[in-house]
């Protein structure tokens, strides 16, 4: 098998019956019309084909909606604060607390960077090194939430929203139905 190729095996299945639409065309100045035809239930056979591998070797799935990172931003900030070059996955809770207290990067940016690292390890199997790294970044997110709580959660806004009566909250909540949108516009 060629480098970077994956073998995909698709199961066979039964296709439900359908009507093939009729159409007309012109040949030698003659108009030819093909009538609509009813196609009965048919069996689609199992197939095997090769695709180009995407991402890390053997992993064709990649999570969607993951923002691009600035390479080394997290590591540089960690090295600047701790005065030593250490992997983010090897940090203890106390080291993360020290980093989050002394950092120049805003809490929301940290949350984005750590969340992206977790998302990139979404398909990691339990017990693998990638899964352990995922858990390490999830631990860092929980420490960030403890240290920078006010920066991440606007407490006053939530308290004000909860103090409103349910009828007022329902009126202020954005509606998703088309009819309501037309009434507003």
C-alpha positions as CSV (number, residue, x, y, z in Angstrom):
1,X,0.0,0.0,0.0
2,X,1.3,3.5,-0.9
3,X,2.5,5.8,1.9
4,X,-0.3,8.0,3.3
5,X,-3.1,5.7,1.9
6,X,-6.0,4.3,3.9
7,X,-8.2,1.4,2.8
8,X,-11.9,2.1,3.3
9,X,-14.4,-0.8,3.2
10,X,-18.0,0.2,2.7
11,X,-20.8,-2.2,3.5
12,X,-23.3,-3.1,0.8
13,X,-26.9,-2.0,1.3
14,X,-30.3,-2.0,-0.4
15,X,-31.3,1.2,-2.3
16,X,-35.0,2.0,-2.0
17,X,-37.1,2.2,-5.2
18,X,-37.3,5.6,-6.9
19,X,-38.5,7.2,-10.2
20,X,-35.8,8.4,-12.6
21,X,-36.9,11.7,-14.0
22,X,-37.6,11.9,-17.7
23,X,-35.7,14.3,-20.0
24,X,-35.5,15.5,-23.6
25,X,-32.6,16.2,-25.9
26,X,-32.0,17.0,-29.6
27,X,-30.0,14.8,-32.0
28,X,-29.8,15.5,-35.8
29,X,-32.5,18.1,-35.5
30,X,-34.8,15.5,-34.0
31,X,-36.3,16.0,-30.5
32,X,-35.9,12.8,-28.4
33,X,-37.7,12.4,-25.1
34,X,-36.8,9.7,-22.6
35,X,-39.8,9.0,-20.3
36,X,-39.7,8.8,-16.5
37,X,-38.9,5.2,-15.4
38,X,-39.6,3.5,-12.1
39,X,-36.4,1.9,-10.7
40,X,-37.1,-1.0,-8.3
41,X,-35.3,-1.9,-5.1
42,X,-31.7,-2.7,-5.9
43,X,-28.7,-4.0,-4.0
44,X,-25.6,-1.8,-3.9
45,X,-22.6,-4.1,-3.5
46,X,-19.9,-3.7,-0.8
47,X,-16.8,-1.8,-2.1
48,X,-13.2,-1.3,-1.0
49,X,-11.2,1.7,-2.1
50,X,-8.2,3.7,-1.0
51,X,-8.2,7.4,0.2
52,X,-5.3,9.8,1.0
53,X,-4.7,9.9,4.7
54,X,-5.3,13.2,6.4
55,X,-3.5,14.5,9.4
56,X,-1.4,12.2,11.6
57,X,-0.6,8.7,10.2
58,X,-3.7,6.5,10.4
59,X,-6.1,9.2,11.4
60,X,-8.4,10.5,8.7
61,X,-10.9,12.2,11.0
62,X,-10.1,15.7,12.2
63,X,-12.5,17.7,14.5
64,X,-14.1,20.7,12.8
65,X,-14.3,24.2,14.2
66,X,-10.9,24.2,15.8
67,X,-9.2,27.6,15.5
68,X,-5.6,27.9,14.3
69,X,-3.0,28.3,17.0
70,X,0.0,30.6,17.0
71,X,2.8,28.0,17.2
72,X,4.6,28.0,20.5
73,X,2.7,30.8,22.1
74,X,1.7,28.7,25.1
75,X,5.1,27.1,25.5
76,X,6.9,30.5,25.3
77,X,4.7,32.0,28.0
78,X,5.2,28.9,30.2
79,X,9.0,29.1,29.7
80,X,9.0,32.8,30.5
81,X,7.1,32.4,33.8
82,X,8.7,29.2,35.1
83,X,12.2,30.1,33.8
84,X,12.6,26.6,32.3
85,X,11.5,24.8,29.1
86,X,8.8,22.3,30.1
87,X,6.0,20.6,28.2
88,X,2.5,22.0,29.0
89,X,1.3,18.4,29.6
90,X,3.9,17.8,32.3
91,X,2.8,20.7,34.5
92,X,1.4,20.3,38.0
93,X,-1.7,22.2,39.4
94,X,0.5,24.6,41.4
95,X,2.6,25.4,38.3
96,X,-0.5,26.1,36.2
97,X,-1.8,28.4,39.1
98,X,1.5,30.3,39.0
99,X,1.3,30.6,35.2
100,X,-2.3,31.9,35.2
101,X,-1.5,34.5,38.0
102,X,1.6,35.9,36.3
103,X,0.6,35.6,32.6
104,X,0.2,38.6,30.2
105,X,-2.1,36.6,28.0
106,X,-5.8,37.2,28.7
107,X,-7.9,34.4,30.4
108,X,-10.1,34.0,27.3
109,X,-7.1,33.4,25.1
110,X,-5.8,30.8,27.5
111,X,-9.2,29.1,27.5
112,X,-9.2,29.1,23.7
113,X,-5.7,27.6,23.5
114,X,-6.4,24.9,26.1
115,X,-9.8,24.1,24.6
116,X,-8.2,23.7,21.2
117,X,-5.6,21.3,22.6
118,X,-8.4,19.2,24.1
119,X,-10.4,19.3,20.8
120,X,-7.4,18.1,18.8
121,X,-7.2,15.1,21.0
122,X,-11.0,14.4,20.7
123,X,-10.5,10.9,19.1
124,X,-7.7,9.8,21.4
125,X,-8.2,6.2,22.7
126,X,-8.3,5.7,26.5
127,X,-4.9,4.8,28.0
128,X,-2.9,6.3,25.0
129,X,-0.4,9.1,25.5
130,X,-2.7,11.4,23.5
131,X,-5.6,10.7,26.0
132,X,-3.3,11.5,29.0
133,X,-2.3,14.8,27.3
134,X,-6.0,15.5,26.8
135,X,-6.7,14.9,30.5
136,X,-3.7,17.2,31.4
137,X,-5.2,20.1,29.3
138,X,-8.6,19.5,30.8
139,X,-7.0,19.8,34.3
140,X,-5.4,23.0,33.2
141,X,-8.8,24.4,32.1
142,X,-10.3,23.6,35.5
143,X,-7.4,25.4,37.2
144,X,-7.9,28.4,34.9
145,X,-11.6,28.5,35.9
146,X,-10.6,28.6,39.6
147,X,-7.9,31.2,39.2
148,X,-9.5,33.6,36.6
149,X,-13.1,33.0,37.5
150,X,-14.2,36.7,37.3
151,X,-12.5,37.1,33.9
152,X,-14.3,34.1,32.4
153,X,-17.8,34.4,33.9
154,X,-19.6,37.8,34.2
155,X,-21.2,37.1,37.6
156,X,-23.2,40.4,37.8
157,X,-24.8,39.8,34.4
158,X,-25.8,36.2,35.3
159,X,-27.2,37.3,38.7
160,X,-29.2,40.1,37.0
161,X,-30.6,37.7,34.4
162,X,-31.6,35.2,37.1
163,X,-33.3,37.9,39.1
164,X,-35.7,38.7,36.2
165,X,-39.1,37.0,36.3
166,X,-39.6,34.2,33.8
167,X,-42.1,36.1,31.7
168,X,-39.6,39.0,31.2
169,X,-36.8,36.5,30.4
170,X,-39.1,34.8,27.8
171,X,-39.7,38.1,26.2
172,X,-36.0,39.0,26.1
173,X,-34.9,35.6,24.8
174,X,-34.3,35.5,21.0
175,X,-36.8,33.4,19.2
176,X,-35.8,31.1,16.4
177,X,-39.1,30.6,14.7
178,X,-39.6,32.3,11.3
179,X,-43.0,33.8,12.3
180,X,-41.6,35.6,15.3
181,X,-38.7,36.9,13.2
182,X,-41.2,38.4,10.7
183,X,-43.2,40.0,13.5
184,X,-40.0,41.7,14.9
185,X,-38.9,42.9,11.4
